[in-house]
Amino acid sequence: MRLAALALLFSSAIAASAQTMSAPTAQTPPAATTWPTQDGTYIIKNFRFGTGETLPELKLHYLTLGTPHRNAAGHIDNAILLLHGTGGSAHSLLAPQFSNVLFGPGQPLDITKYYLIFPDDIGHGQSSKPSDGLHMRFPHYDYDDMVSSQHTMLMDGLHVDHLRLIFGTSMGCMQSFVWGETYPSFADALMPMACLPVQIAGRNRMMRYMAIENIKNDPAWKNGEYPTEPILGLRTAYEIFLIMGSSPLQMQKNEPTRAEAEAFADKYLARGVANTDANDFIYYTDASRNYDPSARLSTITVPVLWINSADDFINPPELGIAEKMVPLMPHAKFILIPISDATRGHGTHTQAAVWKDYMADFLRQTDKN
C-alpha cells in the first residue's frame, strides 16, 4: 500500500487522515509454494455465544507458519493473526498471489521473522459448523463470537497474549475493528482490508439477505434438514455472490466474448455449489447481521492502516463512509486504491503485489523494538 506520509502517521500528535493513492503496477506472483504449515485444533469447553446458546465443545482449527519468539519475560512477541473472509478458511491466505508475495525471505511477513497464525473461524474450514450435524440448531454465531473464540484460542491454546499485528480481509477486516474495540491493547497495530466499520445495510445487506432467502425458499432446503443440497437456492445465492465480489474491468478483459463470459459463470457456479453446504452458507452470510463498530471507533487507540479499493462493489467509495469514520480513530489512516489493471474488485485484498509496500512500511512504522 502507499505510504508517502506514513512516517508521520503514528506520532502521537498526528490526526487521522483519509486519502486516495496511486496503485503500483501489479507483479505476477511466482508459482504456488507449499508452505510448511503446522495444523492445530483447540477445543473450548461450554462456549457461550452472544445469543445465550452454548456448545459443550467448540472446535477451532488453525494453521501456523514460522516460529514463535519469546522475549526476556517469556512472552511470544512476534505473532501475527491473519483473518480470512466469509466462506473462506485458513488456507485462503495461502493462495500464491498472497502468500508468495508476503511470506518469503525479506518480504513483509517473512516467516523467519514472524509467527503467523491463521484461524478457521467458527462455521468455516475444519472448525465447528452447522454441517457437522446440528444443522439449523447450531448456535447462531456472529462476529463478536468469532473474535471472542479467537482470543481464547490464542491465550489458552497457543499461549499468545499479545500480537504484533492483526490483518484481516473482508469478514476478517470487520473482525479487525471488533478486535480493536474488544481487546484494545492486545495488538500493536491493525490492518483491515476491504470493509467498512459501520452496520451492514443498504445494498450490501440486501444482497446477503437475498442470497439467504433464495436458499430458504428452495423447497429442497426443508428447513435445513435436506438429504441433498438445495441446488437451485445455492446456485442463485452464488449468482449474487459472483456479482458482489467481481471486478467489471477484469471480467470484461478476461471474458471478452459472450461464450467466455457464460463459460466462466457456469464454472464459478458449479464449483461454488459443489463445495458448499447450504446451512453453513446461511450461517456465515448472516453472521454480520449485528456488526456495527461505528459508535466505539474512538476506543481503537493503536495504529490502524485501513485499505479499500475503488472497484469494490461491496464497499463502494462513493458512499463516503470512510472519510467520516477514519477521523474517529486517533491513529488511523485510510488508503483507497484506484481501479487499475492490478486491482480485482473486492478481491484486491488478496492481491498482495498491489499493496505489499504499504504493509512493509506500516510494520516498520509500528515496530517497537
N, C-alpha and C positions, 0 to 999 in steps of 0.2 A: 504494500500500500504506500501511498505517497505521504512523505513525512517532511516536508520542507521546514515547517516551523516547529517540529516536534521537540527540538532541544529546549524550547521554552515551555512546552505544554505542561510539564509536571513540576515546574517551580511553584511554590505554594501561592504565589501572588497572581498566577495567570488565570484568566477567566476561561470558561468553556467556550468553544467555538464550533461553528459548522462551516464546511467549505466543500466545494467541488474541485476535484483534482484531475489531472490528465492521466489517462490509463497508459501503462507501458505496453510495449509490444509483447504479446504472449510468446513464450518459447514452447516448442514441442517437448513434452516431458519424455524422459527415457522410457524404455520398455519396463513393464511391470517387474517389481522386485519382490522376492519372497523375504519378508521381514521376520526376524527371529522373535516373534511374539510369544509371550507366556500367557496361557489361559488360567483363569481363576474363577471361582464361584464363592460367593459369600451368602450365607443364609441369615436373614433377620427373623428372629422368633417373634410371633404375635405382633406383626406390624399393623399399626393403626393408621388408616387412611383419613384424609380430611373429612370424608363423609361420615366417619364413625365406623365404617366397615373394617373388618380385620381379616388377616390371613394368618393361620398358625405358623406358616413358613413362607417368607418372601425370598425367592431365589434371585440373586443378582449376579449375572455373569459379566466378566470384564476381560480385557486384554491389557497387557503391559508391554512396553518396549523400553530398553535401556536399563540402567542400574541405579537403584536408589543411593543417594549420597547422604551421609549423616554428618551433621555439624558437631561442634565440640560438646554440645549438650545432648547429643544422641538423637536429634530430631532429623527426619528426612527434609532436605532443603532444596531439592531440585525437581520436585514433582509438578507435572503439568496435566491438567484434566482437559480432555478433548471430548466434546459432546456432539453426538450425531443428530440428524434431523428426523422428522416424522416418517415412520415406516422404515427407517434405516437400522443400523446396528453398529457395533464397534468396528466391524470390518469395512463399513462405508468409508472410513477415513484412512484406509489402506490403499485406496484407489491410486493408481500411478500418477495421475495429474495432481494429486495432493501429496501423497507420501514421498514420492521420488523427488519432489521439489523442496521438501521441508526436512526430511529425517536424516539425510546423508551427512557425511563429514563437512563441517564448515557451513552447513545450511541452518536456517533459523531454529529448528527443533532437533538439532544434531543429537542422536540417541547416545553418543558417547559422553554427552554433557548433561542431558535431561532424562528424567524418568517419566515416560509418557503413560497415561492411564486412560483407557477407552472403555467406558461402561456400555453395556447393553441396557438401555433404560427399561423400566417397568413396561411390560407389554410388547417388548421388542427382542429380537435375536433369541438368545438362549436364556433370557430372564423370564420370570413368571409372567404369564399372559393368559387371556381368556381361552385360547385354543388348547391349553394344557388339559382342559376338561370341565372347567366351571362355566364356560361359555358366557352367556349374559348375566350369570350370577357372580362373575368375577367382580371384585370391588372396583368402583368407578373412580379410577385414579385421575389425578391432574398434575400439573407441572410442580406444584408445591410438594406433592408426594414423591415425585421423581427426584427433586433436589434433596429432600429430606433423606431418602434412601441412599442417594449418592454420598451424602455426608456421613451417614452411618457406616457405609461400606468403606469409605476412606479411613475414618477414625478407628473403627473396630476391626475391620478386615485387613487393611493394608497398613495400618498404624501411621497414616499420614495426617498430621494435624495442621499442616499449612501447605498452600500451593503457591508455586511461582507464578502461575497463570491459569486462568480458566478461559478456554477458547471454545466457542460453540457456533454451529451452523444451523440456521433456520430454527427449528424447535430448540436446538441447543443454544442458539443465540438468545432466545427468550428465556431459557433457563439461566443463562449467564446473568441477566438482570435480576432474576429471582435470587440467585446465589448472592449477588452483591447486596441485596436488601436483607436477606435472611441471616447471612453469616458475613457481616460487613468487613471483618478483618481476616477472613480465612485465606484469602488470596492476595498476592501483591498487586495483581492487575487483572483486568477483564478485557477480553477481545471478542465481543459479539459480532456475528456476521449474518446479514440478510434477515432482519426482522425489525419490528418497531416495539417500543416499550409502552404500548397502550393496549386497551381492550381490543380483542379481535372482533370487529364489527364490519359494517358496510359490505362491500363485495367479497372481502376475504371470508367473513363468516358465512355469507350466502353460499359461496362455493363449497365450503366444508359441510354446511347443513344439507345442501342438495346432494352431495356425494353420499352422506349418511342415509338420507331419506330414500335415495334410489335403491340402496341395499335393503332397507327395512320394508320397502313397498314391493319388493320382488316376492311373489308367493313362495318361491323356493327357500326363502330365508327362514320361515317357520319360527319366528320369534327367537332365532338363534340356535334352534335345535335341528339343524339341517343335516341329513345324511350325506348330501353332496353340496358343494359350494353353490350359492345363488349366482350363477354365472352372469345372468342378464344385469342384475343390480351391480355386481362388481365391475363389469365392463363399463357401464355407464359412469360409475364413480371414477374409474381410471380415465375416462374421456375428459372428465372435469379436471382431474389432476394433471393430465397432459397439457391442457391449456394453462393451468396455474403456473407450472414450473418452466415453461418453454420460453425460448427467445425467438421472436418473429424473424429477426435479421439472420440468425444462424439457420433457422429452419428453411427459409427461402433460399439461402445459399446451398445448403446441403441436400435439399429435396426440391430442385427447381422445376420438376415436371409433376403432372397430376399422378402419374403412375408411381413415382418415387415417394411422393407425399403419402399416398394411400398405403403403400407397402410399409413405410415407416410406422404409420399409425397402427396398422394391423399387428406388426411385430411388437410394438410397445404394449398394446392392449393384451395380446396373447401372453406375453411374459408376465405382465402385472397380475392378470387373473390366475395364471398357473402357480404363482408363488405367494399368494396372499390368502389368508383366512379372513372371511368377511367380518366375523366378530372382532378379531384383532384390529381390522381396519376401522371399524366403528369406534372402538375404544381410543385408539391413538389419535384419530382425527378429532374426536370430541374432547380430548384431554386439555385443550386450550380454552375450554368454554368459560372459565372464570379467571383466566390470566389477565392481569392489569396492574403492572408495577408503577404506573404513572404517578400515583399520589405520593410514593415514597422514594422517588428517584434521588432526592436530596440526601438520603441516608447512604448512598453509594459514594464513599469518600476516597476509594482507591482510584488510580488512573484507569481510564476506560478508553479504548480505541474501538470505535463502533463504525463498521463499514457496510454500506449497501451499494448496490449497482443500479444505474439509471434504467436498465431494461428489466428490472424485477417486477413482474406483473402482480405479484402478491403484495409487494411493498413499494408501490409506485411513488417516485419523489414528488409528484405534483400534489400529493396530499399535504405537503408542508409540515408533517408531523415532527420530523427530525429536528428541524430548525427551532421548534418550540420546546422540545424535550431536552436537547443536549445542554442548554444553559442551566437546567435544574441540577445537573451533576457537577460538583465543584471542580473535578479534574477529568473532564471528558472531552473527547474530540470526535467529531463525525466526519467521515470521508465518503463522498459519493463518487463512485467510479462511473465515468460516462460510457455510453454504448460504444463498442469498438469491435473489431474482428476478434479480440481476445475474450470478450465477455460472453456469458452463456445464460443470460436472464437470471432467474433466481439461483441457478446452479453455479453462478460465478463464485459462490462461497467455497467451492472446492477446486476452482481453477487457480491453484496457488501461484502460478507464474505471474498472474496479474497483480498480486498484492503481497508477495513474499518480502519485498524490500521494506514495506511498512511494518510487517511483523518483526523483522530483524531490528529495525530502528526502535520500535516500541520496546522490545526486550532490552535493548541497550539502555534506553532512557529510564527504564524502571528497575534496573539492576541495582540492588542494594549492597552488593559486595564490592 
